[in-house]
Amino acid sequence: MMRIVAYVRYSNASIMFDWHILLGALIFFILCGILIFQNLIWEEEDYSRNKKWYKWKDSAIKANKGNLSGIYPRSKE
């Protein structure tokens, strides 16, 4: 009868925090922060560009108690 012996290598494995993971996480969070602030800037620019329209829409909603079906022109059919 033939015996099969499996040889398993053991190593002195240790759990160490890899600095590449730290660098990747740091870059990821910096990019997320930049995108969040850029989005806030874009929203502010969009609001300032369309401030007159937003005020008109707000006053129309208040005047019509939320029913906007009568203030927009009907599309041509």
C-alpha positions in Angstrom: 0.0 0.0 0.0 1.3 3.4 -0.9 1.1 6.3 1.5 0.7 9.8 0.2 2.1 12.4 2.5 1.2 16.0 1.9 3.8 18.6 2.9 2.4 21.9 4.1 4.8 24.8 4.4 4.4 26.9 7.5 5.7 30.4 7.6 6.0 33.0 10.3 3.0 35.0 9.0 2.2 38.1 10.7 -0.6 40.6 10.2 0.9 43.9 9.2 -0.8 47.0 7.9 0.5 47.6 4.4 1.3 51.2 3.7 0.0 50.8 0.1 -3.5 50.2 1.5 -3.1 53.3 3.7 -2.0 55.4 0.7 -4.8 54.1 -1.5 -7.4 54.8 1.2 -6.0 58.3 1.7 -6.1 59.1 -2.1 -9.7 57.7 -2.2 -10.9 59.9 0.6 -9.2 62.9 -0.8 -10.8 62.4 -4.2 -14.2 61.9 -2.5 -13.8 65.1 -0.6 -12.8 67.0 -3.7 -15.9 65.6 -5.6 -18.2 66.5 -2.7 -17.0 70.1 -2.6 -17.0 70.4 -6.4 -20.7 69.2 -6.4 -21.6 71.8 -3.8 -19.9 74.5 -6.0 -21.8 73.3 -9.1 -25.1 73.3 -7.2 -24.5 76.9 -5.9 -23.6 78.1 -9.4 -26.7 76.4 -10.8 -28.9 78.1 -8.2 -27.3 81.5 -8.7 -27.8 81.2 -12.5 -31.4 80.1 -12.2 -32.3 82.1 -9.1 -35.1 84.0 -10.9 -36.7 80.8 -12.1 -36.5 79.1 -8.7 -38.2 82.1 -7.1 -40.9 82.1 -9.7 -41.5 78.4 -9.2 -41.6 78.8 -5.5 -44.1 81.6 -5.7 -46.2 79.6 -8.2 -46.3 76.6 -5.9 -47.3 78.8 -2.9 -50.0 80.6 -5.0 -51.5 77.4 -6.4 -51.1 75.4 -3.2 -48.9 72.8 -4.9 -51.0 72.3 -8.0 -48.8 73.2 -10.9 -51.1 71.7 -13.6 -52.4 75.1 -14.7 -49.2 77.2 -14.8 -47.2 75.3 -17.4 -48.2 75.6 -21.0 -49.8 72.5 -22.6 -47.8 70.7 -25.1 -48.9 70.6 -28.7 -50.5 67.3 -29.7 
